[in-house]
């Protein structure tokens, strides 16, 4: 594995609508990135879809969420953050600490409207 920098890059997968594939995308991206760089995954969703996988998945560290800024100091090159299917108060600090926010969207009016509301 090659180290890309001293502070972890934070990639957040977010959408205020459920069922668009945030958790699946976060997990698959983490697996893909783990082939090249030191990678971790965490979850801000109280439902904890990703956290439920902690004892099941291999090859990826699943971290307890302690705040986005503290994640940057973890010994990883990239950390993916999965988010809940609604906007919560702590999303703004997560977005501000993120190096990239990915918003998966299905092709449909409700999904596009939710994405526009989220960005608004």
C-alpha positions as CSV (number, residue, x, y, z in Angstrom):
1,X,0.0,0.0,0.0
2,X,1.1,3.5,-0.8
3,X,0.5,6.5,1.6
4,X,-0.9,9.5,-0.2
5,X,-0.6,12.1,2.6
6,X,-0.3,12.7,6.3
7,X,-4.0,13.6,6.9
8,X,-6.7,11.3,5.8
9,X,-8.9,12.4,2.9
10,X,-12.5,12.3,3.9
11,X,-15.1,11.2,1.3
12,X,-18.7,11.5,2.4
13,X,-21.6,9.7,0.7
14,X,-24.8,11.6,1.4
15,X,-28.4,12.0,0.3
16,X,-31.4,12.9,2.4
17,X,-33.4,10.1,0.7
18,X,-33.2,6.5,1.7
19,X,-32.7,3.6,-0.7
20,X,-30.3,5.4,-3.1
21,X,-27.4,3.1,-2.3
22,X,-25.3,5.2,0.1
23,X,-24.2,2.3,2.3
24,X,-23.6,0.0,-0.5
25,X,-21.6,2.6,-2.4
26,X,-19.5,3.5,0.6
27,X,-18.7,-0.1,1.3
28,X,-17.8,-0.9,-2.3
29,X,-15.6,2.2,-2.7
30,X,-13.8,1.4,0.6
31,X,-13.1,-2.1,-0.7
32,X,-11.8,-0.7,-4.0
33,X,-9.6,2.0,-2.4
34,X,-8.2,-0.5,0.1
35,X,-6.4,-2.3,-2.7
36,X,-4.3,0.9,-3.2
37,X,-4.2,2.9,0.0
38,X,-4.9,2.5,3.7
39,X,-8.7,2.9,3.9
40,X,-11.4,3.0,6.6
41,X,-15.1,3.4,6.8
42,X,-17.5,5.0,9.3
43,X,-21.2,5.7,9.7
44,X,-23.0,8.7,11.0
45,X,-26.4,7.0,10.6
46,X,-28.0,6.1,14.0
47,X,-29.5,3.1,12.1
48,X,-25.8,2.0,11.8
49,X,-26.0,-0.1,8.6
50,X,-22.2,0.0,8.2
51,X,-21.5,-0.4,11.9
52,X,-23.5,-3.6,11.9
53,X,-20.9,-5.0,9.4
54,X,-17.9,-4.3,11.8
55,X,-17.5,-8.0,12.8
56,X,-18.3,-9.4,9.4
57,X,-16.2,-7.5,6.8
58,X,-12.5,-8.2,6.3
59,X,-9.8,-6.0,4.8
60,X,-11.4,-2.6,5.8
61,X,-11.3,-1.0,9.2
62,X,-14.7,0.2,10.3
63,X,-14.4,3.0,12.8
64,X,-16.7,4.4,15.4
65,X,-17.7,7.9,14.4
66,X,-16.0,10.5,16.6
67,X,-16.5,13.6,14.5
68,X,-15.2,14.4,11.1
69,X,-12.3,16.6,12.2
70,X,-10.9,13.8,14.4
71,X,-11.1,11.4,11.5
72,X,-8.6,13.5,9.5
73,X,-6.0,12.7,12.2
74,X,-6.5,8.9,12.0
75,X,-3.7,6.9,10.3
76,X,-5.5,6.3,7.0
77,X,-5.2,7.7,3.6
78,X,-8.9,7.7,2.8
79,X,-11.9,7.5,5.2
80,X,-15.4,7.0,3.8
81,X,-18.4,8.4,5.8
82,X,-21.8,6.9,5.3
83,X,-24.6,9.2,6.3
84,X,-28.3,8.9,7.3
85,X,-31.2,9.2,4.9
86,X,-32.2,12.6,6.2
87,X,-30.4,15.8,7.1
88,X,-29.3,16.1,10.7
89,X,-27.6,18.9,12.6
90,X,-24.1,17.4,12.5
91,X,-24.1,17.1,8.7
92,X,-22.7,20.6,8.1
93,X,-19.5,19.9,10.1
94,X,-19.2,16.6,8.2
95,X,-19.6,18.3,4.8
96,X,-17.1,21.1,5.8
97,X,-14.5,18.5,6.9
98,X,-14.9,16.4,3.8
99,X,-12.6,16.6,0.9
100,X,-15.3,15.3,-1.4
101,X,-19.1,14.7,-1.0
102,X,-20.6,12.2,-3.3
103,X,-24.4,12.3,-3.7
104,X,-25.7,9.1,-5.4
105,X,-29.0,9.8,-7.2
106,X,-31.4,7.5,-8.9
107,X,-33.1,8.8,-12.1
108,X,-36.5,9.8,-10.8
109,X,-38.3,13.0,-9.9
110,X,-38.4,12.4,-6.1
111,X,-34.7,11.6,-6.0
112,X,-33.8,14.7,-8.0
113,X,-36.1,16.9,-5.8
114,X,-34.5,15.5,-2.6
115,X,-31.0,16.2,-4.1
116,X,-31.9,19.8,-4.9
117,X,-33.3,20.3,-1.5
118,X,-30.2,18.9,0.1
119,X,-27.9,21.2,-1.9
120,X,-30.2,24.2,-1.4
